[in-house]
Amino acid sequence: MIYEVSDAEKKRARTPHNLFVLNIFFFNLLMTPAAIVLNVGMYGFLIPLFCSLSVIVYIYLRSTKTTAWFVDMHWRLSFRRCLWLMGGYGITAVLMLAGWLISQAAADARMAEIMFTAISRIAVLPTLLAVMVTVVFEAGALQLVNKGEVPDRLAEQFPPG
């Protein structure tokens, strides 16, 4: 639905989407490959993950506050995108755990390392897919802000006050 929204409210409604996209680009698309290139080990992946989850927690906490309805709906919409990203993180974590367990079953230590490396590279694909999908979603959400729109499902779930 299209609503009459001031430019100031539109600017405030862009904030959660810009923050989410910044999170994606900085922590997922820059820091994670840097951790691979710098060869800091599997624990190096935890740093960008922790930073990204910190931003997601902030978006969640802010999405629970009540200010202007239009702005609040866009914080909630941004958090819904965060749920997609966390789903990708979860699937990747399960695949990494499976890779680690499989590598522990190998008799040769070198073979275990090779197996874990191969499986871990495949395991990041769900997160990469979630990153690509959510960036496209966020681009669409920014267009909604510019038009003064809120998705119908959100407007039905949280009617304007």
Backbone torsions as a table, in degrees:
resi	resn	phi	psi	omega
1	MET	NA	146.1	179.3
2	ILE	-96.2	135.0	-178.4
3	TYR	-125.1	155.0	173.5
4	GLU	-78.4	112.6	-174.9
5	VAL	-131.7	136.3	178.7
6	SER	-73.6	161.5	177.8
7	ASP	-63.2	-33.4	178.5
8	ALA	-65.1	-40.9	177.8
9	GLU	-67.5	-38.5	177.3
10	LYS	-61.8	-40.9	179.0
11	LYS	-62.7	-43.5	179.0
12	ARG	-67.9	-32.0	179.8
13	ALA	-73.8	-22.4	176.2
14	ARG	-73.5	-24.7	-174.3
15	THR	-54.5	-49.2	-178.3
16	PRO	-64.3	-35.1	-179.8
17	HIS	-70.7	-42.1	177.1
18	ASN	-64.0	-39.6	178.6
19	LEU	-64.0	-42.3	179.0
20	PHE	-64.4	-45.3	179.6
21	VAL	-64.3	-40.2	175.9
22	LEU	-60.4	-42.2	176.4
23	ASN	-58.2	-47.5	-179.3
24	ILE	-60.2	-51.8	-174.6
25	PHE	-68.6	-44.1	-175.4
26	PHE	-74.7	-53.0	-172.3
27	PHE	-84.9	-31.9	-177.1
28	ASN	-96.0	-37.9	-175.4
29	LEU	-98.9	-14.0	177.2
30	LEU	-111.7	-52.1	-175.3
31	MET	-70.6	-38.6	-178.0
32	THR	-65.0	-49.4	175.7
33	PRO	-62.4	-32.5	177.2
34	ALA	-63.7	-38.1	177.5
35	ALA	-63.8	-35.4	177.9
36	ILE	-69.6	-47.6	-176.9
37	VAL	-64.8	-39.8	-179.0
38	LEU	-76.7	-7.2	176.5
39	ASN	53.6	49.8	-179.9
40	VAL	-87.0	2.9	177.2
41	GLY	90.9	178.1	-177.0
42	MET	-66.1	-28.9	177.9
43	TYR	-66.8	-21.8	176.8
44	GLY	-64.6	-25.3	177.0
45	PHE	-71.6	-20.0	-178.7
46	LEU	-73.1	-27.0	-179.3
47	ILE	-65.4	-54.4	177.9
48	PRO	-64.5	-33.9	178.1
49	LEU	-63.2	-45.9	178.9
50	PHE	-62.4	-43.8	179.1
51	CYS	-62.6	-44.3	179.4
52	SER	-63.8	-43.9	178.8
53	LEU	-65.1	-30.5	176.4
54	SER	-64.7	-42.2	177.2
55	VAL	-65.1	-40.4	179.2
56	ILE	-63.2	-41.0	177.1
57	VAL	-62.2	-41.6	178.0
58	TYR	-61.9	-45.1	179.5
59	ILE	-61.6	-41.0	178.1
60	TYR	-61.8	-50.3	-178.3
61	LEU	-59.7	-41.5	179.7
62	ARG	-69.1	-31.7	-179.0
63	SER	-70.1	-15.9	179.2
64	THR	-89.5	-10.2	179.3
65	LYS	-81.2	159.2	180.0
66	THR	-116.1	119.7	173.5
67	THR	-133.1	-121.0	175.6
68	ALA	-79.1	135.7	-173.3
69	TRP	-55.3	-48.3	-177.8
70	PHE	-60.0	-44.0	179.5
71	VAL	-65.2	-44.6	179.8
72	ASP	-59.9	-40.2	-179.3
73	MET	-64.4	-34.6	179.3
74	HIS	-75.7	-29.7	172.0
75	TRP	-65.4	-41.4	178.5
76	ARG	-65.7	-40.4	178.5
77	LEU	-62.9	-42.9	178.3
78	SER	-62.6	-39.8	178.1
79	PHE	-65.7	-33.8	175.6
80	ARG	-61.7	-36.0	175.5
81	ARG	-66.6	-35.7	177.1
82	CYS	-60.7	-35.1	179.0
83	LEU	-63.7	-37.4	175.9
84	TRP	-62.2	-45.5	-179.7
85	LEU	-63.0	-42.8	179.2
86	MET	-66.3	-30.9	173.5
87	GLY	-61.8	-42.9	175.9
88	GLY	-62.3	-41.8	176.4
89	TYR	-60.1	-42.9	-178.4
90	GLY	-63.6	-45.4	178.7
91	ILE	-63.4	-41.7	177.4
92	THR	-61.4	-42.4	179.8
93	ALA	-61.9	-41.9	178.7
94	VAL	-63.9	-43.9	179.2
95	LEU	-65.5	-37.4	177.4
96	MET	-65.0	-41.3	177.9
97	LEU	-63.2	-43.3	177.6
98	ALA	-61.8	-42.5	177.8
99	GLY	-62.1	-41.0	178.9
100	TRP	-64.8	-43.6	179.2
101	LEU	-63.9	-41.4	178.1
102	ILE	-64.0	-42.2	-179.6
103	SER	-66.8	-28.4	178.0
104	GLN	-70.0	-21.8	-180.0
105	ALA	-80.9	-13.1	-178.8
106	ALA	-72.1	139.9	-179.2
107	ALA	-75.0	-37.6	-177.4
108	ASP	-93.0	131.3	-178.3
109	ALA	-63.7	-38.6	179.3
110	ARG	-66.5	-40.2	178.5
111	MET	-65.7	-37.6	177.9
112	ALA	-61.9	-42.8	179.6
113	GLU	-64.7	-43.2	179.3
114	ILE	-63.3	-44.1	-179.7
115	MET	-63.4	-44.4	-179.3
116	PHE	-65.0	-40.9	178.5
117	THR	-61.7	-45.8	-179.1
118	ALA	-63.9	-45.8	-178.1
119	ILE	-68.7	-37.0	-179.6
120	SER	-66.7	-33.0	177.8
121	ARG	-68.3	-34.9	176.9
122	ILE	-74.8	-34.5	-176.1
123	ALA	-64.7	-24.5	-179.4
124	VAL	-77.3	-9.5	-178.4
125	LEU	-59.8	-42.3	177.3
126	PRO	-59.2	-37.9	178.1
127	THR	-67.8	-41.9	178.1
128	LEU	-62.1	-40.4	177.8
129	LEU	-64.6	-43.0	178.0
130	ALA	-62.5	-38.5	177.8
131	VAL	-61.6	-48.1	-178.7
132	MET	-63.5	-44.2	-178.3
133	VAL	-64.6	-44.8	-177.1
134	THR	-69.3	-32.0	176.5
135	VAL	-64.4	-40.9	177.2
136	VAL	-64.9	-43.3	177.3
137	PHE	-58.7	-42.8	-178.1
138	GLU	-68.5	-34.4	175.4
139	ALA	-62.3	-40.6	176.6
140	GLY	-65.9	-37.8	179.6
141	ALA	-65.6	-37.2	176.9
142	LEU	-64.6	-34.9	175.6
143	GLN	-66.3	-37.3	176.8
144	LEU	-61.5	-42.3	178.9
145	VAL	-60.7	-47.0	-178.1
146	ASN	-60.5	-32.8	180.0
147	LYS	-86.8	-9.0	-176.9
148	GLY	76.8	32.7	-176.5
149	GLU	-109.4	156.3	172.9
150	VAL	-130.4	138.3	177.9
151	PRO	-56.1	140.5	-176.5
152	ASP	-56.3	-39.3	-178.1
153	ARG	-63.0	-40.1	177.2
154	LEU	-67.9	-41.5	-179.5
155	ALA	-64.9	-34.3	177.3
156	GLU	-72.5	-39.7	-178.4
157	GLN	-71.8	-36.9	-179.5
158	PHE	-128.2	80.0	-176.9
159	PRO	-61.9	148.3	178.8
160	PRO	-59.7	139.3	-174.1
161	GLY	-77.2	NA	NA
